């Protein structure tokens, strides 16, 4: 068994060779996704994914094995209901999503989907209401607090701009080295 980092390093080397690039070895600190990433002070594991369409959501949701706090924020889509069809499935809400936090990116090429609108779509069949917090940093902090109280982890999905908003904030306030975090992914 190779670690994900060893597998990604080998894959990156093969891609470099195929593309005719000079191979440069660098430590892989964020191979594709963000397993076990968390700023200092977060007791729960926080996993990020920039899944933003139904196919991406389905692939990422299939990887979630344990109950979690699920946080989502998205940029505008032509057909938001279709893009989030997997996330609305009762399969996830009853067994996996212990709590849901709905937020919205503060930056991006397209306007953000209002958190209230996204919550209506995603949580329409859910008995307990989601937590709606427009500010993604406050939303993540609230999600982490709920996760810590329940002894579970946090999964953040949605717009790459949402992920960027969060990473940028922690780079500025926690001394996170974005170059180190994002150098190979």
ABEGO torsion letter per residue (X at the ends): XBBAAAAAAAAAAAAAAAAGBBBBBBBBABBGBBBGBBBBGBABBBBBBABABAAAAAAAAAABABBBBBBBBBBBBABAAAAAAAAABAAAAAAABABBBBBBBABEABBBBBAAAAAAAAAAABABBBBBBABAAAAAAAAAAAAAAAGBBBBBBEBAAAAAAAAAAAAAAAGBBAAAAAABX
